[in-house]
Amino acid sequence: MTDDLKRIAAEKAVDDFVKDGMTVGLGTGSTAYHAIRRVGELVNKGFKLKCVATSLQTENIAEECGITVVDLDEVDQIDVTIDGADEVDPDMQLIKGLGGALLREKIVAASTAFEVIVVDESKLVEKLGTKSPLPVEVLKFGHLKTKKALERQGCIAVLRVKDDKTFVTDNGNYVYDCKFSGIDNPFFLESRINVIPGVVDNGLFLNTAAAVIVSSADGNVRVMNR
């Protein structure tokens, strides 16, 4: 997906779903970046919006765009959140977290009335776990033991490294990217992973997306709805 196509799809998401007076969740990543900039344009036009950021990176971008960022606990509910995804299956189940913000993204999604996901067609899969690893956020303490428990679920768990250093989330945790040959039952796997001591949360976002905006290489944009 070229940056231009990301921008077109992200701007469509904002234009279609963000209304004056809303509380808006802002996702993390390259596609969400364009959505944030579009929200900033609306604010500069006079829209009264409160926005909740899913990462420190997003918060910084939003503030640069003139957007008022509030703490999640300062709002009763988020009207709409616009975010990306790493995989989307035919039932609109998702894998997210390659951007490193899966925990905050999931907390924000759980507080959102209408979650909009923006992807390019390469992110569409018949079965989750066939292209993207499943990110799992874990505590630093005893993380090698956590890795072994994750691998007992049928994956190869690789500790995420960025810039030659172990990647650390905004929450001070590590991430294991778990490579499956495909996830047959994501709901069962989610429950199995989340009961492992040391796991904070995982990148399966199930029954989360209300709409998925898909951008194609030919420039067409379509919307998947539940």
DRENBARO-825582 format. One record per residue (C-alpha): residue in three letters; x, y, z. Coordinates in Angstrom, 3 decimals. Layout:
// DRENBARO-825582
> Ala X Y Z;
...
//
This chain:
// DRENBARO-825582
> Met 0.000 0.000 0.000;
> Thr 1.588 3.254 -1.084;
> Asp 1.551 6.160 1.300;
> Asp -0.886 7.918 -1.022;
> Leu -3.364 5.045 -0.802;
> Lys -2.991 4.963 2.973;
> Arg -3.814 8.650 3.062;
> Ile -6.883 8.278 0.835;
> Ala -8.320 5.418 2.894;
> Ala -7.561 7.091 6.232;
> Glu -9.098 10.377 5.145;
> Lys -12.238 8.558 3.961;
> Ala -12.540 6.964 7.400;
> Val -12.351 10.348 9.098;
> Asp -14.684 12.069 6.649;
> Asp -17.294 9.292 6.845;
> Phe -17.326 8.659 10.580;
> Val -16.027 11.670 12.552;
> Lys -18.667 14.277 13.403;
> Asp -18.433 17.576 15.270;
> Gly -18.615 17.170 19.047;
> Met -17.385 13.577 19.109;
> Thr -14.797 11.925 21.305;
> Val -12.380 10.213 18.914;
> Gly -9.814 7.462 19.481;
> Leu -6.603 7.876 17.518;
> Gly -4.737 4.741 16.472;
> Thr -1.021 4.113 16.078;
> Gly 0.991 3.473 12.924;
> Ser 1.569 4.758 9.425;
> Thr -2.079 4.610 8.321;
> Ala -3.361 6.105 11.565;
> Tyr -0.895 8.964 11.044;
> His -2.906 10.176 8.059;
> Ala -6.148 9.892 10.016;
> Ile -4.654 12.008 12.802;
> Arg -3.634 14.691 10.342;
> Arg -7.154 14.720 8.867;
> Val -8.673 15.041 12.336;
> Gly -6.308 17.964 12.909;
> Glu -7.652 19.632 9.766;
> Leu -11.200 19.273 11.095;
> Val -10.163 20.786 14.419;
> Asn -8.585 23.720 12.606;
> Lys -11.891 24.186 10.738;
> Gly -13.692 24.533 14.055;
> Phe -14.739 20.986 14.990;
> Lys -14.971 20.538 18.757;
> Leu -13.354 17.146 19.293;
> Lys -11.850 15.358 22.257;
> Cys -9.279 12.755 21.285;
> Val -7.761 9.799 23.108;
> Ala -4.349 8.556 21.938;
> Thr -3.322 4.898 21.802;
> Ser 0.401 5.611 22.202;
> Leu 2.858 8.309 23.197;
> Gln 3.842 8.584 19.536;
> Thr 0.233 9.238 18.548;
> Glu -0.184 11.758 21.345;
> Asn 2.824 13.717 20.094;
> Ile 1.575 13.719 16.487;
> Ala -1.897 14.799 17.593;
> Glu -0.593 17.686 19.645;
> Glu 1.538 18.823 16.714;
> Cys -1.679 18.912 14.657;
> Gly -3.437 21.099 17.212;
> Ile -5.644 18.318 18.593;
> Thr -6.731 18.295 22.217;
> Val -5.665 14.957 23.720;
> Val -7.405 13.786 26.885;
> Asp -6.840 10.830 29.175;
> Leu -9.132 7.870 28.580;
> Asp -10.407 8.078 32.151;
> Glu -11.608 11.628 31.500;
> Val -14.293 10.478 29.043;
> Asp -17.333 8.235 29.520;
> Gln -17.081 6.641 26.094;
> Ile -15.259 7.082 22.789;
> Asp -17.659 7.600 19.892;
> Val -15.365 6.353 17.139;
> Thr -11.780 5.094 16.928;
> Ile -9.820 4.936 13.671;
> Asp -6.901 2.511 13.624;
> Gly -5.029 0.076 11.389;
> Ala -4.554 -3.705 11.508;
> Asp -1.975 -6.275 10.451;
> Glu -4.474 -8.939 9.363;
> Val -8.221 -8.981 8.729;
> Asp -10.134 -12.219 8.085;
> Pro -13.513 -12.574 6.292;
> Asp -15.348 -12.237 9.627;
> Met -13.535 -8.946 10.329;
> Gln -11.480 -10.504 13.120;
> Leu -8.099 -8.852 13.468;
> Ile -4.467 -9.215 14.396;
> Lys -2.939 -5.936 15.569;
> Gly 0.193 -4.894 17.393;
> Leu 3.100 -4.772 14.959;
> Gly 3.229 -1.056 15.742;
> Gly 3.872 -1.926 19.381;
> Ala 0.766 -0.340 20.915;
> Leu -1.540 -3.352 21.146;
> Leu -2.387 -3.031 24.843;
> Arg -3.455 0.610 24.732;
> Glu -5.173 0.035 21.389;
> Lys -7.205 -2.791 22.924;
> Ile -8.148 -0.761 25.996;
> Val -9.259 2.136 23.791;
> Ala -11.153 -0.232 21.474;
> Ala -13.021 -1.700 24.438;
> Ser -14.183 1.816 25.338;
> Thr -15.264 2.657 21.785;
> Ala -18.803 2.559 20.403;
> Phe -17.694 2.222 16.753;
> Glu -14.231 0.947 15.795;
> Val -13.108 1.708 12.222;
> Ile -10.129 -0.216 10.828;
> Val -8.212 1.026 7.781;
> Val -6.084 -1.446 5.775;
> Asp -4.871 -2.214 2.278;
> Glu -5.977 -5.374 0.499;
> Ser -2.688 -7.163 1.306;
> Lys -3.843 -7.340 4.950;
> Leu -6.872 -9.465 4.034;
> Val -6.423 -13.167 4.866;
> Glu -8.618 -16.248 4.834;
> Lys -7.228 -17.325 8.223;
> Leu -5.537 -15.235 10.905;
> Gly -1.878 -15.954 11.567;
> Thr -0.979 -16.877 7.998;
> Lys 0.914 -13.691 7.114;
> Ser 1.492 -11.767 10.325;
> Pro 2.868 -13.029 13.623;
> Leu 0.642 -12.581 16.655;
> Pro 2.164 -9.968 18.985;
> Val 1.907 -10.733 22.695;
> Glu 2.846 -8.139 25.305;
> Val 4.544 -9.682 28.346;
> Leu 6.120 -8.574 31.580;
> Lys 9.901 -8.335 31.606;
> Phe 10.049 -10.429 34.760;
> Gly 10.428 -14.099 33.869;
> His 9.798 -13.415 30.179;
> Leu 11.796 -16.470 29.055;
> Lys 9.435 -18.654 31.059;
> Thr 6.529 -16.842 29.431;
> Lys 8.077 -17.530 26.027;
> Lys 8.158 -21.273 26.708;
> Ala 4.502 -21.223 27.728;
> Leu 3.597 -19.313 24.570;
> Glu 5.407 -21.835 22.398;
> Arg 3.391 -24.633 23.963;
> Gln 0.435 -23.089 22.123;
> Gly 1.993 -24.132 18.811;
> Cys 4.021 -21.104 17.760;
> Ile 7.588 -19.888 17.490;
> Ala 7.885 -16.900 19.838;
> Val 10.484 -14.285 18.896;
> Leu 11.390 -11.445 21.242;
> Arg 10.914 -8.171 19.362;
> Val 14.054 -6.139 18.718;
> Lys 14.175 -2.594 17.344;
> Asp 17.317 -0.630 16.508;
> Asp 19.453 -3.491 17.879;
> Lys 17.745 -3.243 21.267;
> Thr 14.956 -5.224 22.879;
> Phe 11.751 -3.350 22.077;
> Val 9.971 -1.894 25.114;
> Thr 6.341 -0.777 24.946;
> Asp 4.961 2.493 26.332;
> Asn 3.920 0.384 29.321;
> Gly 7.483 -0.820 30.005;
> Asn 6.884 -4.368 28.749;
> Tyr 8.383 -6.684 26.122;
> Val 6.646 -8.070 23.033;
> Tyr 6.934 -11.588 21.652;
> Asp 5.939 -12.005 18.011;
> Cys 4.376 -15.456 17.852;
> Lys 4.573 -17.153 14.456;
> Phe 1.763 -19.626 13.798;
> Ser 1.093 -21.549 10.599;
> Gly -2.488 -20.314 10.941;
> Ile -4.924 -19.826 13.803;
> Asp -7.889 -22.206 13.522;
> Asn -9.789 -20.979 16.574;
> Pro -8.779 -17.431 17.538;
> Phe -11.272 -17.200 20.418;
> Phe -9.870 -20.349 22.040;
> Leu -6.274 -19.234 21.442;
> Glu -6.961 -15.821 22.962;
> Ser -8.222 -17.416 26.159;
> Arg -5.280 -19.850 26.281;
> Ile -2.697 -17.100 25.866;
> Asn -4.227 -14.650 28.308;
> Val -4.188 -17.150 31.208;
> Ile -0.402 -17.589 30.910;
> Pro 1.301 -15.906 33.887;
> Gly 3.385 -12.997 32.604;
> Val 1.167 -12.266 29.595;
> Val -0.330 -8.773 29.683;
> Asp -2.439 -9.085 26.519;
> Asn -2.290 -10.298 22.950;
> Gly -2.916 -8.875 19.486;
> Leu -6.105 -10.796 18.679;
> Phe -8.821 -8.161 18.323;
> Leu -11.991 -10.248 18.117;
> Asn -15.469 -8.828 17.458;
> Thr -13.892 -5.380 17.684;
> Ala -14.190 -3.822 14.223;
> Ala -17.544 -2.293 13.267;
> Ala -16.267 -1.308 9.810;
> Val -13.132 -2.049 7.799;
> Ile -12.064 0.325 5.036;
> Val -9.982 -1.509 2.435;
> Ser -7.778 0.275 -0.093;
> Ser -6.821 -1.500 -3.336;
> Ala -3.791 -1.022 -5.561;
> Asp -6.036 0.372 -8.315;
> Gly -7.058 3.210 -6.017;
> Asn -10.525 1.886 -5.171;
> Val -11.705 1.999 -1.565;
> Arg -14.442 -0.252 -0.213;
> Val -16.066 -0.638 3.187;
> Met -16.712 -3.937 4.980;
> Asn -19.487 -3.776 7.577;
> Arg -20.842 -6.198 10.156;
//
